[in-house]
Amino acid sequence: MSASATPRAAVITRQATTVLTGEWTADARRAWRGDDGQPRLQVNLTAGAGTSRWGFGVRLSELDGLPPAAMSGTVSDARFSWTREAGVLHFTGSFDGGAGTGTYQFEPSAAYATAMSGLGYPRLSADEQLRLAVLDVTTPWVRDLAQSGYARLPLEDLRRMRIHGVTAAMIQDFTRLGYQSLDADMLVRLRIHNVTPEFAAGLAARGYSGLAAPDLVRMRIHNVTLAEIDELKSLGFGGVPTADLVRFRIHKVTPAFIRDMCGVGFDALTEDQLVRLRIHKVDAQFVRDARADGYVMTPGDAIDLAIRGPRFTRAKKR
């Protein structure tokens, strides 16, 4: 979602219930299928008092009354709604060739406001409820977070956690692994970088228990995998420090590269030597070519030759 200034929303009051009004656009030409396989419609609307503009996808199955012709044809009087626990969005407008535009009204749910008040969020504004409705921040989800130790979080944290799919089950799984009292920002980072409880448990099973959460994130950012850790161990590099696992990924020290180095006789290399060889672009073919030119190669000689080229003099010829 993105926010930018816009002057086009208004607030009206109807029977003591605040109703938000504004403008919407939709683009069926940008429709896509989500992870659940269901088609989605791209919708944009102005929100609250006109201070923000949002874009998001809505499952077509959730849009009550949307004419099928709206997806590609012309509809002059489209009227449809989208119901969430936090309230209902009513849309009126038109479509032409899959592009829609019109006005909306959002009716906040009084029952939702009451339930959220009991969960520590009293006096939600209509604008806040609209934001929570768009993200489908439900009271069962909020209640589950509270029961997992995350009660009365700031609304912005709730929104970010919902956007990125943080769940009570995920929190409980990490808690069982020893990751207690992670803040909302770290939980979101774990989700963004696909750090799963299964990944953390797999690391622990391989001797990497008690790692700090930022270390887990760093490893996933650089695509350290459990399979590669196992392969490195089979090549004699078991228990490599996490910092070196990350360095290996950054500099492309792969199991295949290690096997190639063993193939040219470099079979007792340290982690640092492997990284230096990759930094200076020394591979198995480089070593073979140097030997064919008469150089007796050690890892240090190979690195010096790669750095100095023709000026290399310390390696003795046969």
C-alpha positions in Angstrom: 0.0 0.0 0.0 1.1 3.5 -0.6 -0.1 6.8 0.8 -0.1 10.3 -0.8 -1.9 13.5 -0.3 -5.4 13.7 -1.8 -8.3 16.1 -1.2 -11.2 13.9 -2.2 -12.6 12.1 0.8 -15.3 13.3 3.1 -16.9 12.3 6.4 -20.7 12.3 6.9 -22.7 11.3 10.0 -25.8 9.1 9.7 -27.8 8.2 12.8 -24.8 8.6 15.1 -22.7 6.3 12.8 -19.8 7.9 11.0 -19.7 7.0 7.3 -16.6 7.7 5.2 -17.1 8.6 1.6 -14.5 9.0 -1.2 -13.6 7.9 -4.6 -12.4 4.6 -6.0 -10.8 3.2 -9.1 -10.3 -0.4 -10.2 -8.4 -2.0 -13.0 -9.4 -5.5 -14.1 -6.6 -5.4 -16.6 -4.2 -5.8 -13.6 -6.2 -8.7 -12.2 -4.1 -11.6 -10.8 -4.4 -14.8 -8.8 -3.3 -15.0 -5.2 -1.5 -17.8 -3.5 -4.9 -19.4 -2.9 -5.5 -19.5 -6.7 -8.4 -17.1 -6.6 -8.6 -14.1 -9.0 -8.3 -10.7 -7.5 -9.3 -7.2 -8.7 -6.9 -4.2 -8.2 -8.8 -1.5 -6.3 -7.6 2.0 -5.3 -9.4 4.4 -3.0 -9.1 7.5 -1.0 -9.4 7.0 2.7 -10.4 8.9 5.9 -10.4 12.6 5.6 -8.6 12.4 2.2 -5.1 12.1 3.7 -4.2 8.8 2.0 -4.7 6.7 -1.1 -4.5 2.9 -1.0 -4.1 0.2 -3.6 -4.9 -3.4 -2.8 -6.3 -6.6 -4.3 -9.7 -8.0 -3.5 -10.9 -11.5 -4.2 -13.6 -11.3 -6.9 -15.6 -13.8 -4.8 -15.8 -11.3 -2.0 -17.3 -8.5 -4.1 -21.0 -8.9 -3.7 -23.0 -7.7 -6.8 -20.0 -7.0 -9.1 -21.3 -7.4 -12.6 -19.3 -10.0 -14.6 -19.1 -7.6 -17.5 -17.1 -5.2 -15.4 -14.0 -7.3 -15.9 -13.8 -6.5 -19.6 -16.8 -4.7 -20.9 -18.9 -1.6 -20.2 -21.1 -1.2 -17.1 -22.7 2.2 -16.7 -24.3 1.7 -13.3 -22.2 -0.7 -11.2 -23.2 -1.3 -7.6 -21.3 -3.8 -5.4 -20.1 -4.2 -1.8 -17.2 -5.7 0.1 -18.0 -6.9 3.7 -15.3 -7.2 6.4 -15.6 -7.7 10.1 -14.6 -4.1 10.6 -17.3 -2.7 8.3 -18.8 -2.7 4.8 -17.6 -0.8 1.7 -20.4 0.1 -0.8 -19.2 1.0 -4.3 -21.1 2.8 -7.0 -19.7 3.8 -10.4 -19.0 2.5 -13.9 -16.6 0.3 -15.8 -15.3 0.7 -19.3 -13.0 -2.0 -20.8 -12.1 -3.3 -17.3 -11.3 0.2 -15.9 -13.6 1.3 -13.1 -14.2 4.5 -11.3 -16.8 5.9 -8.9 -17.5 6.7 -5.2 -17.6 4.6 -2.1 -19.2 4.7 1.3 -17.7 2.8 4.3 -20.0 1.9 7.1 -17.9 0.9 10.2 -19.2 -2.0 12.3 -20.3 -0.9 15.8 -19.9 -4.5 17.0 -16.3 -4.6 15.7 -15.6 -1.3 17.5 -17.0 -2.7 20.7 -15.0 -6.0 20.4 -11.8 -4.1 19.7 -12.4 -1.8 22.6 -12.4 -4.9 24.8 -9.1 -5.9 23.3 -7.5 -2.6 24.3 -8.4 -0.4 21.3 -11.1 2.0 22.5 -12.5 4.8 20.4 -11.4 3.6 17.0 -12.1 6.3 14.4 -14.0 5.4 11.2 -10.8 6.0 9.2 -8.9 3.6 11.5 -11.6 1.0 11.0 -11.4 1.4 7.3 -7.7 0.7 7.4 -8.3 -2.4 9.5 -11.1 -3.5 7.3 -8.9 -3.3 4.1 -6.3 -5.5 5.8 -8.9 -7.8 7.3 -7.6 -7.3 10.9 -10.1 -9.5 12.6 -10.9 -9.7 16.3 -10.0 -13.4 16.6 -6.6 -12.7 15.1 -6.0 -9.8 17.5 -7.2 -11.9 20.4 -4.8 -14.7 19.4 -1.9 -12.2 19.4 -2.9 -11.0 22.8 -2.9 -14.5 24.2 0.5 -15.0 22.7 1.9 -12.0 24.6 1.2 -9.3 22.1 -1.7 -7.4 23.6 -2.5 -3.7 22.9 0.1 -3.3 20.2 0.1 0.1 18.4 -2.3 0.0 15.4 0.5 0.5 13.0 2.2 -2.6 14.3 -1.1 -4.5 14.0 -1.4 -3.4 10.4 2.2 -4.3 9.5 2.0 -7.7 11.1 -1.3 -8.4 9.3 0.2 -7.3 5.9 3.2 -9.7 6.3 1.3 -12.6 7.7 2.4 -12.8 11.3 0.3 -15.2 13.2 -0.1 -16.4 16.8 0.9 -19.9 15.7 4.2 -18.6 14.2 4.9 -16.7 17.4 4.2 -19.7 19.6 6.5 -21.9 17.4 9.4 -19.4 17.8 8.7 -19.2 21.5 9.1 -22.9 21.8 12.5 -22.6 20.1 13.6 -20.1 22.6 12.8 -16.9 20.7 10.8 -15.1 23.3 9.6 -11.5 23.5 10.5 -10.7 19.9 9.3 -7.2 19.1 6.8 -6.5 16.3 9.5 -5.2 14.0 11.5 -8.4 14.3 8.5 -10.6 13.7 7.7 -8.7 10.6 11.4 -9.0 9.4 11.3 -12.8 10.0 8.2 -13.0 7.8 9.6 -10.7 5.1 12.7 -12.8 4.8 11.0 -16.1 5.1 12.6 -17.1 8.3 10.3 -20.0 9.4 10.3 -21.9 12.7 11.2 -24.9 10.6 14.4 -23.2 9.4 15.4 -22.2 12.9 14.7 -25.7 14.2 16.7 -27.2 11.3 19.7 -25.0 12.3 19.4 -26.0 15.9 19.4 -29.7 14.9 22.7 -29.0 13.0 24.4 -27.5 16.0 23.3 -23.8 15.4 21.1 -23.4 18.5 20.7 -20.1 20.4 21.3 -17.9 17.3 20.1 -14.3 17.6 17.0 -13.5 15.5 19.0 -11.0 13.4 21.5 -13.8 12.6 18.6 -15.9 11.3 17.4 -13.0 9.1 21.0 -12.4 7.8 21.3 -16.0 6.8 18.0 -16.0 4.9 18.8 -12.7 3.2 21.9 -14.4 1.8 20.1 -17.7 1.1 21.9 -19.9 3.5 20.1 -23.2 3.3 20.0 -26.3 5.4 20.8 -28.5 2.4 24.0 -26.5 1.7 25.0 -26.7 5.4 24.7 -30.5 5.1 26.7 -30.6 1.9 29.5 -28.5 3.4 29.7 -30.8 6.3 30.1 -33.8 4.0 33.1 -31.9 2.5 34.7 -31.5 5.9 33.3 -28.1 6.7 30.9 -29.0 9.5 30.2 -26.4 12.2 31.2 -23.5 10.0 30.5 -20.2 11.9 27.3 -18.5 10.8 29.4 -15.4 9.7 31.4 -17.7 7.4 28.3 -19.3 6.0 27.1 -15.9 5.0 30.5 -15.0 3.6 30.5 -18.2 1.6 27.1 -17.2 0.1 28.2 -13.6 -0.6 31.4 -14.7 -2.4 29.9 -17.8 -4.1 32.0 -20.4 -2.1 29.7 -23.3 -3.0 30.1 -27.0 -2.4 30.8 -27.4 -6.1 33.7 -24.8 -5.9 35.2 -26.7 -2.9 35.0 -30.0 -4.8 36.7 -28.3 -7.8 39.5 -27.0 -5.5 39.9 -30.5 -4.1 40.2 -31.8 -7.6 43.3 -29.7 -8.2 44.9 -30.7 -4.9 43.7 -27.9 -2.7 42.1 -30.2 -0.2 43.1 -28.6 3.1 41.8 -25.1 2.7 40.5 -22.9 5.4 37.3 -20.9 5.2 39.3 -17.7 4.8 41.4 -19.2 2.0 38.3 -20.3 0.1 36.8 -16.8 0.3 40.1 -15.2 -0.8 40.3 -17.6 -3.8 36.8 -16.6 -4.9 37.5 -12.9 -4.3 40.5 -13.0 -6.7 38.7 -15.2 -9.2 40.9 -18.3 -8.7 39.1 -21.4 -9.9 40.2 -24.9 -10.9 40.9 -23.9 -14.5 43.1 -21.0 -13.3 45.2 -23.4 -11.3 45.5 -25.9 -14.2 46.5 -23.1 -16.6 49.1 -21.8 -14.2 50.6 -25.3 -13.7 50.7 -25.7 -17.5 52.8 -22.5 -17.7 55.2 -24.0 -15.2 54.1 -22.7 -11.9 54.0 -24.9 -8.8 50.8 -23.9 -7.2 49.9 -23.5 -3.5 46.7 -21.7 -2.6 48.8 -18.6 -1.5 50.8 -18.8 -4.8 47.5 -18.9 -6.8 46.2 -15.9 -5.0 49.4 -13.9 -5.5 49.5 -14.9 -9.2 45.9 -13.7 -9.6 46.7 -10.4 -7.9 50.1 -9.7 -9.6 49.9 -11.4 -12.9 53.2 -11.4 -14.8 54.9 -9.7 -11.9 54.5 -12.8 -9.8 58.0 -14.2 -9.0 57.7 -16.2 -5.8 56.3 -19.4 -7.3 59.1 -21.6 -8.6 58.9 -23.1 -12.0 59.5 -26.8 -12.5 
